[in-house]
């Protein structure tokens, strides 16, 4: 009896059987793949809104944007006046040591980051983004398609939310510390340009010396003032006004635009794509294996190709 079995016919019947029922068998797998595509689209749409919020609430916000002000503060540090610094050295050492620490950055950067409005805004945006994602996941569970898949995604997001927020906060802090290289580079470019305009440069040096003396006098009379009130705020206001009205005003404005553009690109790539997007896209990979197929699309395509060209295509799955 065994001798009468045709292996060739057996293989052909097997292939025909697979081809006949393959679409039916693959329906839940394909549906799961569609849910994955929908999830990716959902993540991308939400992150577009997050980037928009960052631009609105920080980069273009008249009171929150601080980056170019930090560049101006660094410029103040570069405007040393020979001789005068020695006269005020003792008093300034006592009153301005936090700023010396702030404006040097090896000697400094975490202090700026810890008090940065940008970092606070970024963390708020991340939290709001995760809330939006949770709401959208819950909406999907009520639409009748792959409800179990979407519910498990919602559970995973809720469970991992504290870790996601902590991971993003760390990334935001690291970004802010590292980006201060760009801020210092902007200040250096501005200072180099100022050296081409000795009249403006000497005016700025005189302005800084006057501002130092005035702030020290106020500090001595009042018994101490806050970090931003101490030299940075008054001096920066005067320096910014003088530069804006000077021959290099247009150059300064161009540097500010370049710095802001670079900052947006860095935040978008480093935080919203490399950190938040990639983490969210990986979320479905952590769903319960017994409940879901979790078959990669490329593996499914390879199986279908073998089913067409060779035998036993299903074994790839």
C-alpha positions as CSV (number, residue, x, y, z in Angstrom):
1,X,0.0,0.0,0.0
2,X,2.8,2.3,0.9
3,X,4.5,1.7,-2.4
4,X,1.5,3.0,-4.2
5,X,1.7,6.5,-2.5
6,X,3.1,9.1,-4.9
7,X,5.3,11.6,-3.1
8,X,5.1,14.0,-6.0
9,X,1.3,14.0,-5.9
10,X,1.4,14.3,-2.2
11,X,3.6,17.4,-2.4
12,X,1.3,18.9,-5.1
13,X,-1.8,18.2,-3.1
14,X,-0.2,19.8,0.0
15,X,0.8,22.9,-2.0
16,X,-2.7,23.2,-3.5
17,X,-4.3,22.9,0.0
18,X,-2.0,25.6,1.3
19,X,-2.8,27.9,-1.6
20,X,-6.5,27.3,-1.2
21,X,-6.7,28.1,2.5
22,X,-3.8,30.5,2.8
23,X,-5.8,33.7,2.5
24,X,-8.3,32.5,5.1
25,X,-5.6,31.3,7.5
26,X,-3.7,34.6,7.1
27,X,-6.7,36.9,7.7
28,X,-6.0,37.4,11.5
29,X,-2.2,37.8,10.8
30,X,-2.9,40.4,8.1
31,X,-5.4,42.1,10.4
32,X,-2.7,42.3,13.1
33,X,-0.3,43.8,10.6
34,X,-2.8,46.4,9.7
35,X,-3.2,47.3,13.4
36,X,0.5,47.7,13.5
37,X,0.5,50.1,10.6
38,X,-2.3,52.0,12.2
39,X,-0.3,52.2,15.4
40,X,2.7,53.6,13.5
41,X,0.5,56.2,11.8
42,X,-1.0,57.1,15.2
43,X,2.4,57.6,16.7
44,X,3.6,59.8,13.8
45,X,0.5,61.9,13.9
46,X,0.7,62.5,17.6
47,X,4.4,63.4,17.4
48,X,3.7,66.0,14.7
49,X,1.5,67.6,17.3
50,X,4.2,67.3,19.9
51,X,6.7,69.1,17.7
52,X,4.1,71.8,17.0
53,X,3.6,72.2,20.7
54,X,7.4,72.6,21.3
55,X,7.5,75.4,18.7
56,X,4.5,77.1,20.1
57,X,5.3,76.7,23.8
58,X,9.0,77.3,23.7
59,X,10.8,78.3,20.5
60,X,8.2,80.9,19.5
61,X,7.0,81.8,23.0
62,X,8.0,85.4,24.0
63,X,8.5,84.6,27.6
64,X,9.7,80.9,27.6
65,X,12.4,81.1,24.9
66,X,15.7,81.4,26.6
67,X,18.4,79.9,24.3
68,X,19.6,83.0,22.6
69,X,19.6,84.8,26.0
70,X,22.1,82.1,27.1
71,X,24.2,82.9,24.1
72,X,24.1,86.6,25.1
73,X,25.1,85.6,28.7
74,X,28.1,83.6,27.3
75,X,29.0,86.7,25.2
76,X,29.1,88.7,28.5
77,X,31.6,86.2,29.8
78,X,33.8,86.8,26.7
79,X,33.7,90.6,27.1
80,X,36.4,90.8,29.7
81,X,37.8,94.3,30.4
82,X,41.5,94.4,31.1
83,X,42.2,96.0,34.4
84,X,38.6,96.6,35.6
85,X,38.1,92.9,36.3
86,X,40.9,93.1,38.9
87,X,39.3,96.1,40.7
88,X,36.0,94.3,41.1
89,X,37.5,90.8,41.5
90,X,36.9,90.3,45.2
91,X,33.3,91.5,45.3
92,X,32.3,89.8,42.1
93,X,33.9,86.5,43.3
94,X,31.6,86.6,46.3
95,X,28.4,87.7,44.6
96,X,28.7,86.0,41.2
97,X,30.2,82.6,41.7
98,X,26.9,80.9,40.7
99,X,27.1,82.7,37.3
100,X,30.7,81.9,36.9
101,X,29.7,78.3,37.3
102,X,26.7,78.8,35.0
103,X,28.6,80.5,32.2
104,X,31.5,78.1,32.0
105,X,30.1,74.8,31.3
106,X,32.4,72.1,32.4
107,X,32.2,74.0,35.4
108,X,28.5,74.5,35.1
109,X,25.9,73.0,32.7
110,X,23.7,71.0,34.9
111,X,22.8,74.2,36.8
112,X,21.5,75.7,33.6
113,X,19.6,72.5,32.6
114,X,18.0,72.1,36.0
115,X,16.6,75.6,35.9
116,X,15.7,75.6,32.1
117,X,12.3,76.5,31.0
118,X,12.9,74.4,27.8
119,X,13.4,71.2,29.8
120,X,10.3,71.8,31.8
121,X,8.3,72.4,28.6
122,X,9.7,69.3,26.9
123,X,8.7,67.1,29.8
124,X,5.2,68.5,29.9
125,X,4.9,67.8,26.2
126,X,6.0,64.2,26.6
127,X,3.5,63.7,29.4
128,X,0.7,65.2,27.3
129,X,1.7,63.1,24.3
130,X,1.4,59.9,26.3
131,X,-2.0,60.9,27.6
132,X,-3.1,61.6,24.0
133,X,-1.8,58.2,22.9
134,X,-3.7,56.4,25.7
135,X,-6.9,58.2,24.8
136,X,-6.5,57.2,21.1
137,X,-5.8,53.6,22.1
138,X,-9.0,53.5,24.1
139,X,-10.9,54.9,21.2
140,X,-9.6,52.1,19.0
141,X,-10.7,49.4,21.5
142,X,-14.3,50.6,20.9
143,X,-14.2,50.3,17.1
144,X,-14.7,46.5,16.9
145,X,-11.5,45.6,15.0
146,X,-8.6,43.9,16.7
147,X,-9.9,45.1,20.1
148,X,-7.8,42.7,22.1
149,X,-4.6,43.9,20.3
150,X,-5.5,47.6,21.0
151,X,-6.5,46.9,24.6
152,X,-3.1,45.2,25.3
153,X,-1.3,48.1,23.7
154,X,-3.2,50.4,26.0
155,X,-2.3,48.3,29.0
156,X,1.4,48.2,28.0
157,X,1.5,52.0,27.5
158,X,-0.1,52.5,31.0
159,X,2.3,50.1,32.6
160,X,5.4,51.6,30.9
161,X,4.3,55.2,31.2
162,X,6.5,56.1,34.3
163,X,9.6,54.5,32.7
164,X,8.9,56.3,29.4
165,X,8.6,59.6,31.2
166,X,11.8,59.0,33.1
167,X,13.7,57.9,30.0
168,X,12.5,61.0,28.1
169,X,13.4,63.3,31.0
170,X,17.0,61.9,31.1
171,X,17.2,62.3,27.3
172,X,16.0,65.9,27.5
173,X,18.5,66.7,30.2
174,X,21.4,65.1,28.2
175,X,20.2,67.0,25.0
176,X,20.1,70.3,26.9
177,X,23.6,69.9,28.4
178,X,25.1,68.9,25.0
179,X,23.3,71.7,23.1
180,X,25.1,74.2,25.1
181,X,28.1,73.6,22.9
182,X,26.0,75.2,20.1
183,X,25.1,78.1,22.3
184,X,28.8,78.7,23.1
185,X,29.7,78.4,19.5
186,X,27.0,81.1,18.6
187,X,28.5,83.4,21.3
188,X,32.0,82.9,19.9
189,X,30.9,83.6,16.3
190,X,29.2,86.8,17.5
191,X,32.3,87.8,19.5
192,X,34.5,87.2,16.4
193,X,32.2,89.4,14.4
194,X,32.4,92.1,17.1
195,X,36.2,92.2,16.8
196,X,35.6,93.5,13.2
197,X,33.7,96.4,14.8
198,X,36.1,97.8,17.5
199,X,33.8,100.7,18.3
200,X,30.8,98.4,19.0
201,X,33.1,96.0,20.9
202,X,34.5,98.8,23.2
203,X,30.9,100.1,23.8
204,X,29.8,96.6,24.9
205,X,32.8,96.3,27.2
206,X,32.0,99.6,28.7
207,X,28.4,98.6,29.1
208,X,29.3,95.4,30.8
209,X,31.6,97.1,33.2
210,X,28.9,99.7,34.1
211,X,26.3,96.9,34.5
212,X,28.6,94.9,36.8
213,X,29.2,97.9,39.0
214,X,25.5,98.8,39.2
215,X,24.4,95.3,40.0
216,X,27.1,94.9,42.7
217,X,26.0,98.1,44.2
218,X,22.4,97.0,44.3
219,X,23.4,93.6,45.7
220,X,25.4,95.1,48.5
221,X,22.5,97.4,49.4
222,X,19.8,94.8,49.3
223,X,21.8,91.9,50.7
224,X,21.8,89.7,47.6
225,X,19.6,89.1,44.6
226,X,18.5,86.2,42.4
227,X,20.5,84.4,39.8
228,X,18.9,86.0,36.8
229,X,18.7,89.4,38.4
230,X,22.4,89.2,39.2
231,X,24.2,90.6,36.1
232,X,22.6,88.4,33.5
233,X,19.1,90.0,33.1
234,X,20.1,93.7,33.2
235,X,23.4,93.3,31.3
236,X,21.8,91.1,28.7
237,X,19.0,93.6,28.0
238,X,21.5,96.4,27.5
239,X,23.8,94.2,25.4
240,X,21.0,92.9,23.2
241,X,19.7,96.4,22.6
242,X,23.1,97.8,21.7
243,X,23.8,94.9,19.3
244,X,20.4,95.1,17.6
245,X,21.0,98.8,16.9
246,X,24.6,98.4,15.8
247,X,26.2,97.5,12.5
248,X,26.1,93.8,13.3
249,X,22.4,93.8,14.2
250,X,21.4,91.9,11.1
251,X,24.2,89.4,11.7
252,X,23.0,88.8,15.3
253,X,19.4,88.2,14.1
254,X,20.7,85.7,11.5
255,X,22.6,83.8,14.2
256,X,19.5,83.7,16.4
257,X,17.5,82.3,13.5
258,X,20.2,79.7,12.7
259,X,20.4,78.7,16.4
260,X,16.7,78.3,16.7
261,X,16.5,76.2,13.4
262,X,19.3,73.9,14.6
263,X,17.6,73.6,18.0
264,X,14.3,72.5,16.4
265,X,16.1,69.9,14.2
266,X,18.1,68.6,17.2
267,X,15.1,68.3,19.5
268,X,12.9,66.7,16.8
269,X,15.5,64.0,15.9
270,X,17.1,63.4,19.4
271,X,14.0,63.5,21.6
272,X,10.8,63.1,19.5
273,X,12.2,60.5,17.0
274,X,15.2,58.7,18.5
275,X,13.7,58.6,22.0
276,X,9.9,58.8,22.0
277,X,9.0,57.6,18.6
278,X,11.3,54.6,18.5
279,X,10.2,53.5,22.0
280,X,6.5,53.8,21.2
281,X,6.9,51.9,17.9
282,X,8.5,49.0,19.8
283,X,5.6,48.8,22.2
284,X,3.6,46.1,20.2
285,X,6.6,43.8,20.2
286,X,6.0,43.4,24.0
287,X,2.5,42.1,23.7
288,X,1.7,38.7,25.1
289,X,3.0,36.1,22.6
290,X,0.2,33.4,23.2
291,X,-2.5,36.0,22.4
292,X,-0.9,37.4,19.2
293,X,1.0,36.1,16.2
294,X,3.8,38.7,16.2
295,X,4.9,37.5,12.8
296,X,7.2,40.0,11.1
297,X,5.9,41.3,7.7
298,X,9.1,40.3,5.9
299,X,8.9,36.8,7.3
300,X,5.3,36.5,6.0
301,X,6.3,37.8,2.6
302,X,9.1,35.3,2.5
303,X,6.7,32.4,3.3
304,X,4.3,33.6,0.6
305,X,7.1,33.7,-1.9
306,X,8.1,30.1,-1.1
307,X,4.6,29.0,-1.3
308,X,4.5,30.2,-4.8
309,X,7.9,29.1,-5.9
310,X,8.7,26.1,-3.7
311,X,7.1,23.6,-1.4
312,X,6.4,23.9,2.3
313,X,6.2,27.7,2.4
314,X,4.3,27.6,5.7
315,X,7.3,26.2,7.5
316,X,8.9,29.6,7.5
317,X,6.3,30.8,10.0
